[in-house]
């Protein structure tokens, strides 16, 4: 009886320990599981549309690559869309943001509830490249100029550029849409067009092939090109998300401007450029990246004046209808 009692007590003690272990395990398991869900839930998924892969918004890619968005609890991805489709997707809420500032500004001025919340590129990164025999913008009269697509920034700036030189688009100079940079480059080589408004690295590639750079558009029309536009609804209902996105993107701009070698390596990987092209493209792009995330007063004034001329308005529109700078000022 005594031996049995001892054995029974030992068995009961082991059962009690097993039961306690099971209870502890059962308690810890859901706590760990819920903790995992909580950490996952902190990461907000964000889609940003862009009209093309461009160095004008390269700091977004770099911020994603360096983990700056992740540090703000954001899971950011970007989608390439034509400007018209991008606007429809933004208005419908299929994407949260767009880099296409020109389209965002024009939509906002038509009373679509959108706003620009930051700029990334303070001036356009396009160069006007022409056949070697053409030496000035005036000599484009009667010629054909290639752009990416109608409604895109290349279209807007091509028309603005021609008006600056007293040329009427599609009357004095024919404008045709050809698609991405490689398409315009191929059209130039084939002689199908006389000039193209084109971005890095394609402008550098054309110059290497003997074509002439007439001018850099950003020197003539320093108005904001790329940044982040979103819906007024998101600004009002999710200001913390907008703030975190803006803060991380500004961090990416600052990193890109102050870490040239690493930025060039990232550009080479992102665009498949060789080092020479990447270095030349970086220099061109870095000079346009914003220091503050807000366009200059001169840049906004020029943008509004171009829109006034484009839409044949009596006066430049009020920029407060298109821009919301509070997030970059915090």
C-alpha positions in Angstrom: 0.0 0.0 0.0 2.8 2.4 1.0 4.8 1.6 -2.2 1.6 1.9 -4.3 0.8 5.2 -2.7 4.3 6.5 -3.5 4.0 5.3 -7.1 0.5 6.8 -7.4 1.7 10.1 -6.0 4.6 10.2 -8.4 2.3 9.4 -11.3 -0.2 12.0 -10.2 2.6 14.6 -9.9 3.7 13.8 -13.5 0.1 14.1 -14.7 -0.2 17.5 -13.0 3.1 18.7 -14.6 1.9 17.4 -18.0 -1.4 19.2 -17.5 0.3 22.4 -16.5 2.7 22.2 -19.6 -0.3 21.6 -21.9 -2.1 24.6 -20.4 0.9 26.8 -20.8 1.4 25.6 -24.4 -2.3 26.1 -25.1 -2.0 29.6 -23.7 1.2 30.5 -25.5 0.2 29.1 -28.9 -2.8 31.4 -29.5 -0.9 34.4 -28.0 2.0 33.8 -30.4 -0.4 33.3 -33.3 -2.3 36.5 -32.5 1.0 38.3 -32.1 1.9 37.2 -35.6 -1.4 38.5 -36.9 -1.0 41.8 -35.1 2.5 42.3 -36.6 1.2 41.4 -40.1 -1.8 43.7 -39.7 0.5 46.6 -39.1 1.8 46.4 -42.7 -0.5 48.5 -44.9 -0.6 47.4 -48.6 -0.3 50.4 -51.0 -0.3 50.4 -54.8 1.1 53.4 -56.7 0.5 53.8 -60.4 3.2 55.3 -62.7 2.9 56.0 -66.5 6.3 54.4 -67.2 9.5 53.3 -65.4 11.2 56.6 -65.0 14.1 58.0 -63.0 11.7 60.9 -62.1 10.2 58.7 -59.4 13.2 56.4 -58.9 13.3 57.4 -55.2 10.1 55.4 -54.7 11.8 52.3 -56.0 14.9 53.0 -53.8 12.7 53.6 -50.7 11.2 50.2 -51.3 14.5 48.5 -51.9 16.1 50.1 -48.8 13.2 49.2 -46.5 12.1 52.8 -45.8 8.5 52.0 -46.4 8.7 48.8 -44.4 10.0 50.8 -41.5 6.9 52.9 -41.6 4.6 49.8 -41.7 3.9 50.1 -45.4 4.0 47.4 -48.1 4.4 49.4 -51.3 4.2 48.2 -54.8 4.0 50.1 -58.1 2.0 49.4 -61.3 2.8 50.8 -64.8 -0.4 52.3 -66.3 -1.1 54.8 -69.1 -2.1 58.2 -67.6 -5.8 58.0 -68.5 -6.1 54.5 -67.0 -4.1 55.6 -64.0 -6.6 58.4 -63.3 -9.6 56.1 -63.6 -7.9 53.6 -61.3 -7.0 56.3 -58.7 -10.5 57.8 -58.7 -12.1 54.3 -58.4 -9.7 53.5 -55.5 -8.1 50.6 -57.4 -4.7 52.2 -56.6 -4.0 54.5 -53.7 -1.6 56.9 -55.3 -0.1 58.0 -58.7 3.2 59.5 -59.7 1.5 61.3 -62.7 1.3 64.8 -61.4 0.3 66.5 -64.7 -2.8 64.3 -64.9 -3.6 64.8 -61.2 -3.3 68.5 -61.4 -5.5 68.8 -64.4 -8.1 66.5 -63.0 -8.1 68.4 -59.7 -8.6 71.7 -61.5 -11.7 70.1 -63.2 -13.1 69.6 -59.7 -12.2 65.9 -59.5 -11.5 65.3 -55.8 -7.7 64.7 -56.1 -4.7 66.5 -54.7 -0.9 66.4 -55.1 0.6 65.7 -51.7 4.3 65.9 -52.6 6.7 66.3 -55.5 9.7 64.1 -56.3 11.0 65.7 -59.5 10.8 69.5 -59.5 11.3 69.8 -63.2 10.8 67.5 -66.3 13.6 65.1 -67.2 12.9 65.3 -70.9 15.3 66.3 -73.6 14.4 67.4 -77.1 16.5 65.3 -79.4 16.5 65.9 -83.2 18.1 64.8 -86.4 21.6 66.2 -86.8 20.5 68.7 -89.4 18.0 70.3 -87.1 19.6 72.9 -84.8 16.7 74.8 -83.2 13.1 74.4 -82.1 12.0 76.8 -84.8 13.4 74.4 -87.4 10.8 71.9 -86.4 8.1 73.7 -88.4 6.7 71.2 -90.9 8.3 68.3 -89.0 7.1 65.4 -86.9 7.8 65.0 -83.1 7.4 61.8 -81.2 6.0 61.5 -77.7 5.0 58.6 -75.4 1.2 58.9 -75.4 -1.4 61.6 -75.7 -2.2 63.1 -72.2 1.1 62.0 -70.8 3.8 64.4 -69.6 5.7 64.2 -72.9 2.6 65.4 -74.7 2.0 68.2 -72.2 5.6 69.5 -72.3 5.9 69.0 -76.1 2.9 71.3 -76.6 4.1 73.8 -74.0 7.6 73.8 -75.6 6.2 74.5 -79.1 4.0 77.3 -77.9 7.0 78.9 -76.2 8.6 79.2 -79.7 5.4 80.4 -81.4 4.7 77.1 -83.0 1.1 75.7 -83.0 1.0 71.9 -82.1 -0.5 69.7 -84.9 -0.6 72.7 -87.2 3.0 73.9 -87.5 4.4 70.6 -86.0 2.8 67.2 -86.1 2.8 65.3 -82.8 2.5 61.5 -82.8 2.3 59.0 -79.9 4.8 56.1 -80.2 4.9 54.5 -76.7 7.9 54.0 -74.5 11.4 55.3 -74.9 12.7 52.4 -77.0 9.9 52.9 -79.5 10.8 56.6 -79.9 14.5 55.7 -80.1 13.8 53.2 -82.9 11.6 55.7 -84.7 14.4 58.3 -84.7 16.9 55.7 -86.0 14.4 54.7 -88.8 13.8 58.3 -89.8 10.1 58.0 -89.1 10.2 61.1 -86.9 12.3 64.2 -87.0 12.6 64.8 -83.2 11.5 63.3 -79.9 10.8 64.4 -76.4 12.5 61.7 -74.6 13.8 60.9 -71.1 17.0 59.3 -69.7 18.7 57.0 -70.7 17.2 57.2 -74.2 18.4 60.8 -74.8 21.9 59.8 -73.9 21.7 56.7 -76.2 20.5 58.9 -79.1 23.3 61.5 -78.5 25.8 58.6 -78.6 24.4 57.7 -82.0 24.9 61.2 -83.4 21.5 62.8 -82.9 21.5 66.4 -81.6 20.2 67.6 -78.2 18.3 70.8 -78.9 17.5 71.6 -75.3 16.7 70.1 -71.8 13.1 70.9 -71.1 13.6 71.3 -67.4 15.8 74.3 -68.1 13.1 76.1 -70.0 10.0 74.9 -68.1 10.9 74.1 -64.5 7.5 72.9 -63.4 6.9 69.8 -61.2 6.9 66.5 -63.1 6.5 63.5 -60.7 5.4 63.0 -57.1 2.4 61.6 -55.3 -1.2 62.4 -56.0 -4.1 60.8 -54.2 -7.8 61.2 -53.4 -9.2 63.8 -51.1 -11.0 61.0 -49.3 -7.7 59.3 -48.4 -6.3 62.6 -47.2 -9.3 63.2 -44.9 -9.8 59.6 -43.7 -6.2 58.2 -43.7 -3.9 61.1 -43.1 -1.5 58.9 -41.1 -1.0 56.6 -44.0 -0.3 59.6 -46.3 2.1 61.0 -43.8 4.1 57.8 -43.5 4.3 57.4 -47.2 5.5 60.9 -47.8 8.0 60.7 -44.9 9.5 57.4 -46.3 9.6 58.8 -49.9 11.4 62.0 -48.7 13.9 59.7 -46.9 14.5 57.9 -50.2 15.0 61.2 -52.1 17.6 62.3 -49.5 19.4 58.9 -49.7 19.5 58.9 -53.5 21.0 62.4 -53.6 23.6 61.8 -50.9 24.6 58.2 -51.9 25.6 58.5 -55.6 27.5 55.1 -56.0 24.8 53.0 -54.4 22.1 54.9 -56.3 23.9 54.3 -59.6 24.2 50.6 -58.8 20.5 50.4 -58.0 19.6 52.3 -61.3 21.8 49.8 -63.2 19.9 46.9 -61.7 16.5 48.4 -62.0 16.8 49.5 -65.6 19.5 47.2 -67.1 21.6 50.2 -68.0 25.4 49.9 -68.3 27.4 52.0 -65.9 28.1 54.9 -68.3 24.4 55.3 -69.1 23.5 55.0 -65.4 26.0 57.6 -64.4 24.8 60.1 -67.0 21.2 59.4 -66.2 21.8 59.8 -62.5 23.3 63.2 -62.9 20.4 64.4 -65.0 17.8 62.9 -62.6 19.4 64.0 -59.3 19.4 67.6 -60.4 15.6 67.4 -60.6 14.9 65.6 -57.3 13.2 67.7 -54.7 14.9 68.7 -51.5 11.7 69.4 -49.6 8.9 67.5 -51.4 7.2 70.7 -52.2 7.4 72.4 -55.6 8.8 75.9 -55.7 6.6 78.9 -56.1 8.1 79.6 -59.5 7.5 76.0 -60.6 3.9 76.1 -59.5 3.4 79.5 -61.2 4.8 78.1 -64.5 2.6 75.0 -64.3 -0.5 77.1 -63.7 0.5 79.5 -66.6 1.0 76.5 -68.9 -2.4 75.1 -68.0 -4.0 78.6 -68.6 -2.5 78.7 -72.1 -3.4 75.0 -72.7 -7.1 75.4 -71.7 -7.4 79.0 -73.0 -8.4 80.4 -69.6 -8.6 84.1 -68.8 -6.3 83.7 -65.8 -4.1 81.0 -64.3 -6.1 78.6 -62.0 -5.8 78.7 -58.2 -3.0 76.1 -57.2 -4.7 75.4 -53.9 -7.3 73.5 -55.9 -4.6 71.0 -56.9 -1.9 70.9 -54.1 -1.9 69.9 -50.5 1.5 70.6 -48.9 0.7 69.9 -45.2 2.3 66.5 -45.3 5.7 67.7 -46.4 5.6 70.6 -44.0 5.3 68.4 -40.9 
